[in-house]
Amino acid sequence: MTNSRVMTLLKVVMFSGLCLITLGIYLHLFNQTIDEMGVQGIIISAACVAVGMVMSLPTKMIITFILVKRESEHTDRVLNNRT
């Protein structure tokens, strides 16, 4: 896989994670069905938030590492062209 495909895939995973976090918050605060379910409803909304956080947080770090690597390679190329 090329870096651009990895970046695109990680962005999709991160966006999906953010959507799950938003869904979990919506379910917990505004959905009456989840409220009527009691503890099971709380578990469902908390699971959405938890899975969303798992999907969104590590991908941000990976994207940062890839961008730092790309920047260092670019800096190396620029410095090599000057000499």
N, C-alpha and C positions, 0 to 999 in steps of 0.2 A: 504494500500500500504506500502511496506517495504521501508526503506531508500534508498536501492540500486535502486529500481524502480523509486522512486521520483527523485533521482539524474540523472538517465538515461533519464527520461522524460524532466527534466529541461535542460540537456545538448543538447537534440534534439531541444528544443524550442530555446535555445540560438544560436545554429548553424543555425537554420532556420532564425532567426533574422539577424544574420551576413550575410547570403546569400541575404536576402532582401535589406540590406543596400548596399551591393555590386551591386545588380541588379539596384537599384535606381541610384547609381553613374554612372554605365555603361549607363543606359538609358539617363541620363542627359548629359553626356559628349560625347558619341560615337554613339548614335543611331540617324540616320537622320529622321526617321519617327516621333519620339518624337519631334525633332527639328522643323519639318514642322507643327506639330499640334499647336504650339504656346503655349498659356497659359494652355490649357488643357494638353499638354505634360509635362509642368513643374509641374502641379498638380499631374499627374500620377507618375512622378519620385520622387517628394517630398513625396507623400503618401507611396511609397515603402520604402523610407528611414525612415519615421516617424514610420510606423508599425514595421519595423525592429528594430528600437531603443527601442520601447515599448516592443518588444519580448526579446531583448537581455539584457537590463540593469537590470530589477528587478530580473531576474533569477540568475544573478551573485551574487546579495546580498543574495538570498535565499540559494544558494549553499554554500556561505561563512558561513551563520548562521548554516547550517547543519554540515559543517566541524568543526566549532568551538565547537558545541555541542558534536560531536563525540570525539573530542580531549579532552574535559573536562571530559567526561565519562571514557575515557581511562586513564587519569591522576588519576581520583578517584579510579579506579580499581587497578592501580599500587600502589598508596599510601595505600590502604586498605590491599594489600597483604604483604606489608613491616611490618606492625604492627601485 
